[in-house]
Amino acid sequence: MPTFKLKLSGMAHGGRALGRDKRNQVIFVPGGIPGEMVEIEIPNIDGKKKYIAAELKRVVKPSPNRLSKASTRVGPHGGYTYAHIKYKAQLEYKRSVALDQLKRLGGITIKAAPFVASPNQWEYDHDVVLSPTKNGGFGLWDYDSREVTPTEGPLKSLIPALQNLMADFDFELPGLRRMTLRAPTDQAGDMLVAFEIDGVEPPELLVDFPISAAIVLPDKTMANLIGDSFVLREVNGHTYRISAGVEFAGNPPVAGMLAKKVAELAELSGSEVVLDCYSGVGLLTRHLSMQAAELHGIDRHPDAIADAAINLADTDNVSLYEGHVEEVLPMLDIRPDVVVIDPPVTGLSKEGLAAIMKLKAEKLIYVSSDVATLARDSKQIKKSGYQAVHLSGFDMLPQTFHMSLITVWQKRRSKS
């Protein structure tokens, strides 16, 4: 198959560098870095496509941001797609990708300070999701091939306790769709294995090492199997209970920095009513409640609400509601000054976004783990009369293309 040289000009969302050929066609190159001259191979060239994917064969002229040795690209969260790049440059590329996506897809032009680094560039992740491979054993879901890829050696982004657990973990469970391994912080209890299986009948398990196990049912609630059905994580001096089927950031130090920044950007004086949509186990809720008069949290996940009730038991100004945002909001008689939105990776539903826009709060704070869905939702927020005034980025998952973002929106004043 023929190869040819290409100058790479930028970084795309998803962790691939890009360049353009003589026909001005976009070519994505995994493992490349902007500014490099590379030799690539293209399996199928089709001029009708808006872009094509290539395979990197050789780096002809390397970038000064390239590491001499890089980890395997196979890893959680779509792989270690940035592991060949020096860490300081990773942060700048993520920042440029975020600004480009918001401008091109969301119509938002905004300045952003340098992204906040993770204290640990490796051995930071307290969670890993595994799926059965075709040939037995477990692997990681690959975003590009849409298949489960077997792991290659240790997953260096995981904390050592999880790496050790994976090395000793071997079993077969009929009907297993995927499982999540979760670790507490500072050895605060056992590690947790959460199984997602076809059907709802709990399996029988025998283990010879200290571990908790739970089954996550189709509705994402959990049933206990062995030990506790949750892990404990400490963030900014407070311990949070997190049940098996509930989402929570796997990098606690960065989650803590992000939560503090949200509270800072809310600029609360103690008299405001705050609405926390998709409040989860109460991480942002707790930080916001310290300066709010009233705080109302909404989450559709019953286990998340149960966790939040425990995690926020020492607060006296927080009310929690279980249900979808679009169903709960019409039933609440509140006029929030600030609305905080922290949706899942899929972003806001049309109904949820419409319900939030009807509140006409003076300030919105949107926390996102996917810049593409943030850009999509930003178009509608802008149309609803808001202006983006701030963007912060946090490197929750170093060595991957993922980023955590905070955008702040102010209600535009009508011209008299």
N, C-alpha and C positions, 0 to 999 in steps of 0.2 A: 504494500500500500504506500503511495507516495507521501512524502513529508515536505513541508515548506516552512519558511521562517515568518515570524509575526512579531511585531512590536506591541507590547501590552500597554494599554493607556489608562486603565482604571480597574476598580474592584466592584464587583456586582454583589447584590444581595444573594446570599447562599454560599459565600465563601470562594467564588471563582473569579479569577482575573479575566479581563476582556480586552479584545483588540478588534480592529476592523481590517478586512482584506481590501484589495483594490476595487472591489465592487461596493465598498462601504458596508458590507455585511458584518454584523456583530458575531464574533466568535468567542465562546466562553472556554477558558482553559483552567481546569482544576490544578492547583499546585503552583500557579504562576503568581507573579508580583508585579504591580504597575511599574512601568519603566524598563522592564526586562525585554531583551530580545530572546525569543524561544523558538525551538524547532518543534513543530506539532504535526500530528497525524489526524486526519478527519475521516472517519469511517464512511460517511455518506454525505456528499456535498449536494445540497439542493438549494438553488438560488431563489426558490420561491419562499423559503422560510425566512422569518424575520431574524433569526439567529441560529447558529449551529454550535454543537459541542465538539470539542477536540480533545485529544489525548496529548499530554506533554511528554515528548520524547527526550528532549535535552534543553538545558538552559545555556544559550549561547553567550549571553552577556548578563550575569546575575545582578540583581539589585543589592545595594549596600544593606538593605533591610533583610536579606536572606540569611538564615542560620545555616552553618556548615553541616549540622546534623539535625534531623527532624524526627519526631515520633511518627509511628505509623498513622495513616490517615483514618484507620478504622477506630471509631470511638463513639461514645454516646452523643445524643443530640445532633445526629447527622454527620458525625465524624470530626476529627481534629483538623478541620479545613484551614486553620490559621497557624498550625504548629510549625510550619517552615518559616514563619515571619518573626522577627524580633518583637518582643512584647510591646515596647513603646510604640512601634509602628502599627501593631495590631489595633491599638486603641484609636489611632488617627484614621486608619482605614475604616473602622466601624463608624466613626464619626462622619466621615465623608459619605459612606453608604446611607446613613440615616438622613443626612441633609438632602442627598440626591433623591431618595425615595419620597420624602415628604414634598419636595418641590415638584417632581415629575408626576407622581401619582395623587398627591393631595393638594397641589396648588398652594403649598405653604412655603414661604421663604422666611427663614428664621436663623438667627445666630445661635451657636452652641459653644459652650466652654469645652475644654478638653474632657474626655470621658474619664470617669472615676475608675481607677485601677483596682483589681482584686488584690488583697494582701498576699494571697497564694496563687501563683500561676499554674501550678499543678497540685494534686492531692487536696482539692478544695470541695469536691462534690460529695454530698451525703446521700445521694439517691442514684440508682441506676435501674433502667427498665430493660428487661431481657425477654426475648421471644424464642420459641422452639425453632430450630433449623430443620430443613428437609431431611438431613442425614442424622438427626439426633443431636442432643446437646442444646446449647443456648447461644444466641447471637444478638446482634443489635439491628434495629430497623434502619435500612439505608434509604435516604430521601431520594436519591437519584435513580437507583435500580428498582425501587419499590419492593424490595425483598429483604429478608433477614440475612445479614452477613455474619459469619462466624467471627468471634473475636480473635485477634492476633496478639498473643502475649498479654501482659497486664495492662489494664486501662488506667493510665497514669493520672487522669483527672480525678479519679476516685480517692477518697481518703484511704489510708493503709488498711483500716479495719474492713472496709468493703472489698478491697483487693484480696485480702486474705480469705474472706468469706467466699468469694467467687471461686477461689482456687480449691476450696474444700467442698463446694456445693455441687452435688451430682445426683440426680434422681429423674424418674419418669413419672409424669402425671397425665393420664388420659384427659383429653379435652382442654388442656392448658392453652390459652391464647397468649398470655403474657404474664410476667410477674415483675414486681417492683421490690428491690432490696433497699431498705432504708436504715440509716444509722442515726443514733442520737448524738448530741454534742457532749463532749467530756464524759463519755461512758455513763451517761445518766439513764441507765436501764439497758435492756437487751436490744439488739438489732431486730428489725421487723421484716418479714417476708410477706408480701401481699400477692395473692394469686387471683388472676382473672380467668375463669374457666367457663366452658360451655355448660349451661344448666346452673342449678342453684344448690345441688347436693354437695355438702362439704366433704372433701376427701379425708381419709384417715392418714395421719402422718406420724412417723416415729423419727425423732432426731436425737443425736447423741452429743449436742453442744448447745449452750444457752442461746436461744433465739425465740422470738415470738412469731406467730404466724396467724394470718387472717385471710379470709376469702372476700374478694370484692364482688358484690352481686351486680347483675346487669344494670341496676339503677344507681350504681356507684356507692351504695351504702355497703357496710361491711358486716361480716359475721365472724366471731372470734373462733380460732382453732386451738392455739397454744399461747399461753402467757397473755400479755397485753395486746390490744388491737391498735396501739398507737405508739409513737415515739415522742420523746421530749427533746426540744431544741431550745437552746438559750440564745436570745438575740437582745443586745443592748441591756443586759442585766436582768431580763425577764424570761421565764421559762414558758414555752408554748407547747400545749398538747396538740399533736397532729395525727388524726386517725388515718387508717390505711388507705382509703380511697380519696383523701383530700389533698389537693395540690398545695405545695409549699416550696419556697426557694431552697435549692440544695446547697447554696453558698451562704451560710448564716452571717458572716461579717459584712458581705456586700448587701445582703437584705437589710441589715441594720442601718447601713449608711443610706440606703435608698429611703427607708422609712423615716429617718431623721430629716432628710431633704424634703420629703412630702410635707411633713409638719412645718418645716421652715417656710416653704413656699405658700402654705395656707395662710400665713400671716394672721393668726388668730389672736384676739385680745382678751378672750374669756367670755364674750357676750354672744358669740355666733352660734347658729344652728348649722351643723355639718351633717351631710348625708354621705355615707360610705357604701357605694354600690359594688357588689361582688366582694364582700368584706372578708370572706374566708374564715380563718381561725382567729382573726382579730389583730393581726400585726399592725397594719396602718391604723386601725380603729383605736388601739391603745395609744399610739403616739399622738394622734389627733385629739383624743379625749382629754389629754392633759391641759389643753388650752381652750377647749370648747365649752359652751354652756350646755348644749345638748348634742348628742351624737346618735344617729340612727344608722344601723348597719343592716344590709340586706344581702342574703345569699340563698341560692336555691338548694344547696346541698345540706341535708339535715344533719349529717355528721359534722360538717364545718360549723354549723350554728351551735351544735352541742359542744364542740371544742371551744368555740369563742365564748360561750357562757361560762365555761370553767376558766379560760385564760383571762377573762375580764371581770371575774367575780369581785375583785376589790375596787371596781369603779362604781360610781353612783349616778352617772350622767349618760349611760349608754343603754339604748334599746335595740334589740335584735329581732329581725323578722325573717322567717323562712319562706322562700318562694322566688319566682322569677321577678326581676325588677319591674317588667312591664305590667305584672299582675299586682304587685304589692303597692307600687307608688300611688295608683289612683285611690287606694284605701287609706292613705296616710294624710292627715291634716297638718302638713308642715310646709314652711316656706324657708328652705335652706339658703344660707348665705354662700356656702361653699359646697360643691358636689365633687367627691373623689370617685373616680371610676377606675377599677382594676380588673378588667374582664379577662377571660381565658384567652389562649393564643389565637382563637378564631375571631376575637374582637367582639364588637357589639352587634346584637341582632337589630334589625330595622325597628322592631317594636320597642326594644329596650332603649335604643337611641332616641326614638320619638318621645317616649315617656320622660326621659331625662331632659330633653330640650323644652318640654312643656313647663318645666319648673322655672325656667328663666332665672336661674341663679346668677349672681354677679360674677362668680369665679368657678371654673371647672379645672380639675387636675386629673389628667388622664395618664395612668401608668400602663405601659404596654411592654410585652415580651416579644412582639413581632411588629417590625416597622412597616411591613406591607399592609397589615390590617389596620394599624394606626393611621397610615396615609389614607386608606379608603374611608375610615370613619371621620378623618379630619375634613374631608370635602363636605360632608354633611354638617359637621359642627360649624364650619365656616359659613355655610349657607343659612344656618339658623341664627346668625347675628353675633358670632364670637370671633375674636381675633387672637391668634397664637402669640404669646408674649414671652415664652421661655421654653427652652429645651435643655434637659440634662440627660446624660447617658451614663450607665453603670455597667461594668463588665462582670456580669453575673456568671458567665461561662467562658473563661479564658480558653484560648486555643480553638474555639469554635466560632462560627459566624454569628451566633446569637448575641443579642444585646438587650438591656432593659432600659426603657426610656420614660421620662416624665415630661409631659407637655402641660403648660399652664395656659388657660384661655380666659380672657376677660370679655364680658358682655359689652358690645359696642354701643355707644350712646347714639341715639337718633339725633340727626341734625335738625335744629329748630328753625 
